[in-house]
């Protein structure tokens, strides 16, 4: 999702949740600090996450409150109380696999120490009740205030991935067809940015699918996300094949000038298809296939055990043909 949208909506939701939580606590004459802390840290990207993690945070908060009351009774308001309450809350939540509630539980445990002086049993239930208010309010705010819509952000991410892959394809295949070793080294560019963008888009799609449980999608939206998932699989495989090429050890004079020109022409077709969603000219792909079978049929080539008996030029042409097939499939799924 857009950073501006994410930050803006998260800030608005947090402000609304804090106000409503504090207002409810004020109406009930209950201390608001624990409820507000809970509301702040429990605003999640989706309603589904808020509900799921809420069921974890409630018992975790109870554990933190219980340890706080217990050690205040034993040691009063002292450094050892803070240390033991925080440490044992963390250990217990970790042992019980209440990881999503660990932060809320620890904050509850240490914050209670300063305000409890008597009536430990009643204080325990008051703190648990205010924590529940924070959990419920933050979940309701997440459900009804600015419900997440990642459609635009997913579309922009998909276009960004296409363009970055196009740039990577140009750099790699123009460099492997170059005679200059310095130019050839350009192919060793990092691919982490593309991979991270793919992972981010997968996360956004998952968020939207989770959100659909509470805000049902229209038929057009369902089709959009189905296409997006299929397209993302193709983009991930294109990235995979590019990584295979980047890790190949090259040698000079792998192709003559005519063969290098065919690879560049196919590269240009791929870039244009990824950027503008245009069909790839099959004439160039046919020439590339002819190169593949010609390379594959050379019997006089000495096998290289380091690359499983396949020469690097054969592997590169194979990967390029695979990328062409994936790009064609991507184009069909985009229409």
VOPAGU-2260 file (C-alpha; in pm, 1 decimal, decimal comma):
REM VOPAGU-2260
SITE   aa  ch    i         X         Y         Z
SITE  UNK   A    0       0,0       0,0       0,0
SITE  UNK   A    1     113,0     359,2     -44,6
SITE  UNK   A    2     321,3     480,0     245,0
SITE  UNK   A    3     118,0     802,2     269,2
SITE  UNK   A    4    -207,9     604,6     282,9
SITE  UNK   A    5     -68,7     358,3     534,8
SITE  UNK   A    6      70,2     624,3     769,8
SITE  UNK   A    7    -234,4     849,6     735,1
SITE  UNK   A    8    -495,4     579,4     796,5
SITE  UNK   A    9    -297,8     424,1    1082,2
SITE  UNK   A   10    -258,7     760,5    1255,0
SITE  UNK   A   11    -627,8     845,1    1216,4
SITE  UNK   A   12    -735,7     503,9    1346,0
SITE  UNK   A   13    -500,2     527,5    1643,0
SITE  UNK   A   14    -627,2     875,5    1731,7
SITE  UNK   A   15    -991,1     768,2    1711,7
SITE  UNK   A   16    -924,1     450,5    1913,1
SITE  UNK   A   17    -738,2     642,6    2186,4
SITE  UNK   A   18   -1013,5     905,6    2213,0
SITE  UNK   A   19   -1296,4     652,1    2234,3
SITE  UNK   A   20   -1106,1     433,0    2479,5
SITE  UNK   A   21   -1023,5     723,9    2710,0
SITE  UNK   A   22   -1382,1     853,5    2684,5
SITE  UNK   A   23   -1533,0     516,5    2778,7
SITE  UNK   A   24   -1292,8     477,7    3070,9
SITE  UNK   A   25   -1377,9     829,6    3187,0
SITE  UNK   A   26   -1748,7     747,4    3171,6
SITE  UNK   A   27   -1685,0     435,3    3383,4
SITE  UNK   A   28   -1458,4     626,8    3626,8
SITE  UNK   A   29   -1178,3     379,7    3547,7
SITE  UNK   A   30    -809,5     466,1    3489,4
SITE  UNK   A   31    -756,2     504,3    3116,4
SITE  UNK   A   32    -380,0     463,6    3084,1
SITE  UNK   A   33    -376,9      82,5    3045,4
SITE  UNK   A   34    -669,0      82,7    2806,0
SITE  UNK   A   35    -506,6     356,6    2595,1
SITE  UNK   A   36    -174,1     169,8    2582,4
SITE  UNK   A   37    -358,5    -139,8    2464,4
SITE  UNK   A   38    -553,8      54,8    2200,1
SITE  UNK   A   39    -234,6     210,5    2061,2
SITE  UNK   A   40     -43,8    -113,9    2013,6
SITE  UNK   A   41    -333,5    -323,9    1885,9
SITE  UNK   A   42    -426,8    -134,7    1567,8
SITE  UNK   A   43    -349,0    -393,5    1298,5
SITE  UNK   A   44    -344,9    -379,8     914,4
SITE  UNK   A   45    -662,9    -591,7     896,6
SITE  UNK   A   46    -966,8    -658,2    1114,1
SITE  UNK   A   47    -885,0   -1028,9    1103,0
SITE  UNK   A   48    -543,6    -965,5    1257,3
SITE  UNK   A   49    -697,6    -743,1    1526,4
SITE  UNK   A   50    -944,9   -1012,5    1631,8
SITE  UNK   A   51    -695,7   -1298,5    1611,4
SITE  UNK   A   52    -430,1   -1114,7    1809,6
SITE  UNK   A   53    -689,7    -980,8    2053,5
SITE  UNK   A   54    -760,1   -1335,5    2172,2
SITE  UNK   A   55    -388,0   -1368,3    2241,1
SITE  UNK   A   56    -337,5   -1027,7    2401,8
SITE  UNK   A   57    -615,7   -1066,5    2655,8
SITE  UNK   A   58    -468,2   -1367,3    2843,0
SITE  UNK   A   59    -120,4   -1219,3    2802,0
SITE  UNK   A   60    -236,9    -898,1    2970,9
SITE  UNK   A   61    -391,7   -1104,9    3251,5
SITE  UNK   A   62     -54,3   -1271,4    3306,6
SITE  UNK   A   63     125,0    -935,4    3321,0
SITE  UNK   A   64    -130,9    -790,8    3562,0
SITE  UNK   A   65    -113,6   -1099,5    3785,0
SITE  UNK   A   66     265,8   -1085,8    3812,6
SITE  UNK   A   67     252,5    -714,1    3885,5
SITE  UNK   A   68       2,0    -755,1    4168,5
SITE  UNK   A   69     188,4   -1053,4    4312,2
SITE  UNK   A   70     528,6    -882,5    4329,5
SITE  UNK   A   71     383,2    -554,4    4457,1
SITE  UNK   A   72     234,6    -754,7    4742,5
SITE  UNK   A   73     573,4    -914,4    4817,4
SITE  UNK   A   74     819,6    -628,3    4759,0
SITE  UNK   A   75     611,1    -312,8    4721,8
SITE  UNK   A   76     705,5     -42,7    4471,0
SITE  UNK   A   77    1074,6    -133,0    4428,3
SITE  UNK   A   78    1325,1    -203,0    4150,0
SITE  UNK   A   79    1305,2    -578,5    4210,3
SITE  UNK   A   80     928,3    -563,2    4151,9
SITE  UNK   A   81     976,6    -401,2    3809,5
SITE  UNK   A   82    1247,7    -648,2    3713,2
SITE  UNK   A   83    1064,2    -962,3    3823,1
SITE  UNK   A   84     725,7    -857,4    3683,6
SITE  UNK   A   85     869,0    -770,3    3343,0
SITE  UNK   A   86    1101,7   -1071,1    3319,2
SITE  UNK   A   87     853,7   -1335,1    3427,4
SITE  UNK   A   88     580,3   -1186,4    3208,0
SITE  UNK   A   89     806,5   -1215,1    2905,0
SITE  UNK   A   90     917,5   -1568,8    2993,3
SITE  UNK   A   91     562,6   -1689,6    3060,4
SITE  UNK   A   92     417,9   -1538,4    2742,1
SITE  UNK   A   93     705,0   -1684,5    2543,6
SITE  UNK   A   94     655,6   -2030,3    2695,5
SITE  UNK   A   95     281,8   -2018,5    2627,2
SITE  UNK   A   96     347,2   -1892,1    2272,2
SITE  UNK   A   97     154,4   -1571,2    2334,2
SITE  UNK   A   98     402,0   -1376,0    2121,8
SITE  UNK   A   99     147,8   -1128,2    1983,1
SITE  UNK   A  100      53,0   -1024,6    2337,5
SITE  UNK   A  101     400,9   -1001,2    2482,5
SITE  UNK   A  102     439,2    -624,2    2440,7
SITE  UNK   A  103      96,3    -538,9    2584,5
SITE  UNK   A  104     147,0    -778,7    2874,9
SITE  UNK   A  105     489,0    -638,2    2965,9
SITE  UNK   A  106     370,8    -276,8    2945,0
SITE  UNK   A  107      71,8    -362,8    3163,0
SITE  UNK   A  108     294,1    -536,0    3419,4
SITE  UNK   A  109     539,3    -248,5    3465,4
SITE  UNK   A  110     282,5      33,3    3437,5
SITE  UNK   A  111      63,5    -114,5    3712,1
SITE  UNK   A  112     341,2    -106,2    3970,7
SITE  UNK   A  113     335,1     272,3    4002,5
SITE  UNK   A  114     -39,6     302,0    4061,5
SITE  UNK   A  115    -131,4       5,9    4284,4
SITE  UNK   A  116    -102,0      65,8    4658,2
SITE  UNK   A  117    -389,5    -140,0    4803,7
SITE  UNK   A  118    -689,7    -353,1    4708,8
SITE  UNK   A  119    -470,8    -574,3    4492,9
SITE  UNK   A  120    -747,3    -815,2    4393,9
SITE  UNK   A  121    -983,9    -537,0    4280,8
SITE  UNK   A  122    -699,4    -357,2    4102,3
SITE  UNK   A  123    -621,3    -672,3    3906,5
SITE  UNK   A  124    -974,1    -694,6    3765,3
SITE  UNK   A  125    -995,4    -320,2    3699,4
SITE  UNK   A  126    -674,5    -330,8    3493,8
SITE  UNK   A  127    -796,7    -639,2    3310,2
SITE  UNK   A  128   -1126,3    -467,6    3237,4
SITE  UNK   A  129    -963,5    -150,8    3100,6
SITE  UNK   A  130    -731,1    -360,8    2886,3
SITE  UNK   A  131   -1037,1    -534,9    2743,1
SITE  UNK   A  132   -1189,3    -196,1    2661,0
SITE  UNK   A  133    -875,0    -102,2    2466,5
SITE  UNK   A  134    -880,1    -430,1    2273,4
SITE  UNK   A  135   -1249,0    -406,9    2182,7
SITE  UNK   A  136   -1237,0     -39,7    2084,4
SITE  UNK   A  137    -928,1     -77,4    1866,2
SITE  UNK   A  138   -1086,4    -375,1    1688,4
SITE  UNK   A  139   -1412,4    -187,5    1626,1
SITE  UNK   A  140   -1224,3     117,5    1498,1
SITE  UNK   A  141   -1022,2    -103,6    1266,7
SITE  UNK   A  142   -1343,5    -255,1    1133,2
SITE  UNK   A  143   -1545,7      61,9    1071,4
SITE  UNK   A  144   -1301,0     352,7    1037,4
SITE  UNK   A  145   -1115,9     369,9     703,5
SITE  UNK   A  146   -1135,4      -3,6     626,3
SITE  UNK   A  147    -825,2    -110,3     432,6
SITE  UNK   A  148    -841,7    -114,1      52,0
SITE  UNK   A  149    -517,1    -228,1    -108,2
SITE  UNK   A  150    -637,0    -248,3    -468,8
SITE  UNK   A  151    -460,8      64,6    -592,7
SITE  UNK   A  152    -144,6     -15,1    -401,9
SITE  UNK   A  153    -127,6    -368,3    -542,8
SITE  UNK   A  154    -171,9    -236,4    -898,7
SITE  UNK   A  155     108,7      15,3    -849,9
SITE  UNK   A  156     335,1    -248,8    -698,8
SITE  UNK   A  157     273,4    -485,4    -990,2
SITE  UNK   A  158     368,7    -212,8   -1237,2
SITE  UNK   A  159     678,0    -127,4   -1033,8
SITE  UNK   A  160     784,3    -494,5   -1032,4
SITE  UNK   A  161     738,2    -514,2   -1411,6
SITE  UNK   A  162     954,1    -205,9   -1466,3
SITE  UNK   A  163    1227,4    -323,0   -1229,5
SITE  UNK   A  164    1234,2    -665,1   -1391,5
SITE  UNK   A  165    1250,3    -496,7   -1733,0
SITE  UNK   A  166    1548,6    -291,0   -1621,2
SITE  UNK   A  167    1716,0    -600,4   -1477,3
SITE  UNK   A  168    1656,5    -794,6   -1799,8
SITE  UNK   A  169    1810,1    -514,5   -2005,5
SITE  UNK   A  170    2120,0    -484,1   -1785,9
SITE  UNK   A  171    2178,0    -858,1   -1761,8
SITE  UNK   A  172    2124,0    -964,1   -2123,0
SITE  UNK   A  173    2298,3    -662,3   -2273,6
SITE  UNK   A  174    2592,3    -729,5   -2045,8
SITE  UNK   A  175    2619,0   -1105,2   -2119,1
SITE  UNK   A  176    2629,3   -1025,6   -2491,8
SITE  UNK   A  177    2903,8    -764,0   -2448,3
SITE  UNK   A  178    3270,1    -831,4   -2516,2
SITE  UNK   A  179    3395,1    -577,4   -2265,8
SITE  UNK   A  180    3452,3    -748,9   -1928,2
SITE  UNK   A  181    3373,8    -422,6   -1747,5
SITE  UNK   A  182    3034,7    -405,8   -1912,7
SITE  UNK   A  183    2987,8    -775,6   -1844,8
SITE  UNK   A  184    3024,5    -710,8   -1471,3
SITE  UNK   A  185    2710,3    -495,1   -1478,3
SITE  UNK   A  186    2500,1    -810,1   -1473,5
SITE  UNK   A  187    2595,7    -863,4   -1107,4
SITE  UNK   A  188    2339,6    -611,1    -985,5
SITE  UNK   A  189    2149,0    -679,4    -661,9
SITE  UNK   A  190    1802,9    -831,9    -705,1
SITE  UNK   A  191    1685,5    -784,1    -347,2
SITE  UNK   A  192    1472,8    -478,7    -429,3
SITE  UNK   A  193    1260,9    -673,3    -676,6
SITE  UNK   A  194    1228,8    -965,9    -436,6
SITE  UNK   A  195    1120,5    -736,4    -151,3
SITE  UNK   A  196     862,1    -567,7    -372,2
SITE  UNK   A  197     720,8    -909,3    -469,1
SITE  UNK   A  198     701,2   -1013,1    -103,8
SITE  UNK   A  199     537,9    -683,5      -9,9
SITE  UNK   A  200     272,6    -728,7    -279,0
SITE  UNK   A  201     204,0   -1084,9    -164,6
SITE  UNK   A  202     149,6    -947,3     186,1
SITE  UNK   A  203     -93,9    -683,5      59,5
SITE  UNK   A  204    -293,7    -948,8    -126,6
SITE  UNK   A  205    -305,0   -1161,1     188,9
SITE  UNK   A  206    -422,3    -859,6     389,4
SITE  UNK   A  207    -702,4    -792,2     142,6
SITE  UNK   A  208    -813,3   -1157,1     141,3
SITE  UNK   A  209    -824,8   -1153,3     522,8
SITE  UNK   A  210   -1016,8    -826,8     514,0
SITE  UNK   A  211   -1271,8    -982,8     278,2
SITE  UNK   A  212   -1406,3   -1189,9     569,6
SITE  UNK   A  213   -1546,6    -869,3     718,8
SITE  UNK   A  214   -1574,9    -644,1     411,6
SITE  UNK   A  215   -1683,4    -876,5     125,7
SITE  UNK   A  216   -1537,0    -810,9    -217,7
SITE  UNK   A  217   -1742,6    -748,0    -528,6
SITE  UNK   A  218   -1715,4    -991,7    -819,5
SITE  UNK   A  219   -1485,8    -750,2   -1006,2
SITE  UNK   A  220   -1261,6    -714,4    -701,0
SITE  UNK   A  221   -1242,9   -1092,9    -661,7
SITE  UNK   A  222   -1139,4   -1127,3   -1025,8
SITE  UNK   A  223    -880,7    -852,2    -981,2
SITE  UNK   A  224    -714,2   -1028,3    -687,3
SITE  UNK   A  225    -724,5   -1365,9    -860,2
SITE  UNK   A  226    -548,3   -1216,1   -1162,8
SITE  UNK   A  227    -301,6   -1036,0    -937,3
SITE  UNK   A  228    -208,3   -1361,7    -761,6
SITE  UNK   A  229    -151,0   -1541,0   -1093,7
SITE  UNK   A  230      51,0   -1250,9   -1234,1
SITE  UNK   A  231     262,8   -1236,4    -920,5
SITE  UNK   A  232     349,7   -1605,5    -959,3
SITE  UNK   A  233     474,9   -1534,1   -1313,5
SITE  UNK   A  234     675,9   -1233,2   -1194,0
SITE  UNK   A  235     830,3   -1438,5    -914,8
SITE  UNK   A  236     939,0   -1708,5   -1165,5
SITE  UNK   A  237    1082,5   -1445,7   -1400,0
SITE  UNK   A  238    1284,8   -1314,8   -1107,1
SITE  UNK   A  239    1394,7   -1671,4   -1030,0
SITE  UNK   A  240    1521,0   -1726,5   -1385,9
SITE  UNK   A  241    1705,0   -1393,5   -1374,9
SITE  UNK   A  242    1881,4   -1502,7   -1057,2
SITE  UNK   A  243    1989,7   -1823,1   -1232,1
SITE  UNK   A  244    2156,9   -1619,4   -1506,5
SITE  UNK   A  245    2327,4   -1379,8   -1268,5
SITE  UNK   A  246    2498,5   -1671,0   -1093,2
SITE  UNK   A  247    2643,9   -1821,0   -1414,8
SITE  UNK   A  248    3018,0   -1800,8   -1474,7
SITE  UNK   A  249    3070,8   -1656,5   -1823,8
SITE  UNK   A  250    3353,0   -1673,4   -2074,6
SITE  UNK   A  251    3432,0   -1452,2   -2371,6
SITE  UNK   A  252    3314,5   -1504,3   -2730,2
SITE  UNK   A  253    3013,5   -1718,4   -2645,0
SITE  UNK   A  254    2820,2   -1597,1   -2952,5
SITE  UNK   A  255    2891,0   -1433,0   -3282,8
SITE  UNK   A  256    2754,0   -1086,3   -3356,8
SITE  UNK   A  257    2438,6   -1215,5   -3527,3
SITE  UNK   A  258    2350,4   -1433,3   -3228,6
SITE  UNK   A  259    2415,0   -1148,6   -2987,0
SITE  UNK   A  260    2181,6    -929,8   -3189,1
SITE  UNK   A  261    1904,0   -1192,2   -3163,1
SITE  UNK   A  262    1940,7   -1193,8   -2783,4
SITE  UNK   A  263    1925,8    -813,5   -2773,3
SITE  UNK   A  264    1616,3    -809,6   -2994,4
SITE  UNK   A  265    1440,7   -1060,2   -2768,5
SITE  UNK   A  266    1549,9    -852,9   -2468,7
SITE  UNK   A  267    1393,5    -538,9   -2619,0
SITE  UNK   A  268    1072,7    -731,2   -2687,2
SITE  UNK   A  269    1060,5    -848,0   -2324,7
SITE  UNK   A  270    1116,0    -497,6   -2189,9
SITE  UNK   A  271     841,4    -355,8   -2410,4
SITE  UNK   A  272     601,9    -634,0   -2309,0
SITE  UNK   A  273     667,5    -586,0   -1936,6
SITE  UNK   A  274     636,9    -206,9   -1955,7
SITE  UNK   A  275     351,2    -169,5   -2202,7
SITE  UNK   A  276     185,5    -514,6   -2195,2
SITE  UNK   A  277     243,9    -568,5   -2566,3
SITE  UNK   A  278     281,0    -907,2   -2737,3
SITE  UNK   A  279     629,7   -1044,5   -2801,1
SITE  UNK   A  280     727,8   -1077,5   -3167,6
SITE  UNK   A  281     748,3   -1453,4   -3219,6
SITE  UNK   A  282     997,3   -1414,7   -3505,6
SITE  UNK   A  283    1270,4   -1326,2   -3258,6
SITE  UNK   A  284    1163,7   -1600,6   -3018,6
SITE  UNK   A  285    1182,3   -1853,6   -3303,5
SITE  UNK   A  286    1537,2   -1740,7   -3383,6
SITE  UNK   A  287    1624,5   -1780,5   -3016,8
SITE  UNK   A  288    1487,5   -2135,3   -3014,9
SITE  UNK   A  289    1695,3   -2214,2   -3321,4
SITE  UNK   A  290    2001,3   -2090,1   -3135,0
SITE  UNK   A  291    1911,1   -2312,4   -2840,5
SITE  UNK   A  292    1884,3   -2628,2   -3047,4
SITE  UNK   A  293    2199,5   -2537,2   -3238,9
SITE  UNK   A  294    2391,4   -2491,1   -2914,4
SITE  UNK   A  295    2240,2   -2807,4   -2772,8
SITE  UNK   A  296    2349,3   -3007,5   -3076,4
SITE  UNK   A  297    2717,4   -2919,4   -3066,8
SITE  UNK   A  298    2886,1   -3253,3   -3006,7
SITE  UNK   A  299    3241,7   -3119,9   -3014,1
SITE  UNK   A  300    3192,3   -2898,9   -2708,2
SITE  UNK   A  301    3393,3   -3015,4   -2411,0
SITE  UNK   A  302    3168,3   -3083,9   -2109,7
SITE  UNK   A  303    3219,6   -2870,7   -1801,4
SITE  UNK   A  304    3158,1   -3064,9   -1480,5
SITE  UNK   A  305    3117,4   -2743,4   -1277,6
SITE  UNK   A  306    2793,1   -2655,7   -1456,3
SITE  UNK   A  307    2641,2   -3003,1   -1484,2
SITE  UNK   A  308    2773,2   -3052,9   -1840,3
SITE  UNK   A  309    2574,3   -2757,6   -1975,2
SITE  UNK   A  310    2772,6   -2473,3   -2133,1
SITE  UNK   A  311    2683,0   -2123,5   -2002,2
SITE  UNK   A  312    2550,3   -2000,3   -2338,5
SITE  UNK   A  313    2303,2   -2290,7   -2348,6
SITE  UNK   A  314    2181,1   -2215,4   -1997,8
SITE  UNK   A  315    2141,2   -1844,6   -2073,9
SITE  UNK   A  316    1938,9   -1909,3   -2389,5
SITE  UNK   A  317    1721,6   -2162,1   -2204,1
SITE  UNK   A  318    1653,9   -1914,1   -1923,1
SITE  UNK   A  319    1574,1   -1640,4   -2176,1
SITE  UNK   A  320    1323,6   -1865,4   -2356,7
SITE  UNK   A  321    1164,4   -1951,1   -2019,9
SITE  UNK   A  322    1132,3   -1580,4   -1937,6
SITE  UNK   A  323     965,1   -1523,6   -2276,5
SITE  UNK   A  324     710,5   -1797,6   -2203,9
SITE  UNK   A  325     638,2   -1656,0   -1859,4
SITE  UNK   A  326     599,2   -1304,7   -1999,6
SITE  UNK   A  327     351,2   -1432,2   -2259,4
SITE  UNK   A  328     155,4   -1606,1   -1983,4
SITE  UNK   A  329     167,1   -1284,8   -1779,5
SITE  UNK   A  330      25,1   -1091,9   -2074,1
SITE  UNK   A  331    -267,9   -1336,3   -2109,9
SITE  UNK   A  332    -346,8   -1308,3   -1738,8
SITE  UNK   A  333    -343,5    -928,1   -1759,8
SITE  UNK   A  334    -611,3    -914,3   -2028,1
